[in-house]
C-alpha cells in the first residue's frame, strides 16, 4: 500500500524533542497503530423490499409479480420519492421442486423482484415501509442507515487516528529516553470505514407507522505510522 506523506501541521501537539534525522547516522524506527472514530447522525436510508410470487404457470406468476411491483412504485412516487431513487435491486426466476421418496417433483415457479429505495429523509422510512406493504410488498430484505457525506466524517476519524498514533509514539519515546523525529517517515491507512446501520426487517406488521429508529453512525479509521528516533 502506498505511503502518505504528512506535514507537521497535522500533528500540532507537543513532542518530547524535535530532532533532525540528518544529525544521526543510524536512526531507529518506532511503529505504532492509531485509531480514531467520528460520530454522525444518519441522513440517508436505503430500503430493499419487493414482491415474491409463486405458482405453477410462469407467465401468470410473472404478471402477478409485475402488477404488485408496479403498484409499489406508484405508491412510492406519491410520497414524492424521485423515480431515480427507486431501482431494481434483484430480479430472479426459480423453478421449485418437491421431493417425495427420493423423487424430484415439479411444484412451480418463484418470481422475485426487489426494489432499492434511497431516501434522504430518514424520518419517512417507516412510512415508506408501510406504504409498500399496503401496496403488496411481501418481502422486506434490508433497511440500512448511512450518511450522504461519508468523506467528511472519514477525514475526521483519520485525523484523530493520526493524532492517536503520534501520542503513542511520544509515550514510547519518552519512556525509552530517546528523541523522536516530529514528522513520521511513513503513514499507512488501514482500510476501514463506517458500516451502515442495519435494521432487521423480514415481515413487518402493519401499524399506524412502523417505528424505525436510525440510531447513530460510527465511522472508524486506523493507521500504521512509523517514526524515526535517535539516542539523546
Secondary structure, 3 states (H helix, E strand, C coil): CCCCCCCHHHCCCCCCCCCCHHHCCCCEEEEEEEEEEEEEECCEEEEEEEEEEEECCHHHHHHHHHHHHHHHHHHHHCCCCCHHHEEEEEEEEEEEEEEECCEEEEEEEEEEEEEEEEECCHHHHHHHHHHHHHCCCCEEEEEEEECCCHHHHHHHHHHHHHHHHHHHHHHHHHHHCEEECCCCCEEEEECCCCCCEEECCCCCCCCCCCCCCCCEEEEEEEEEEEEEEEEC
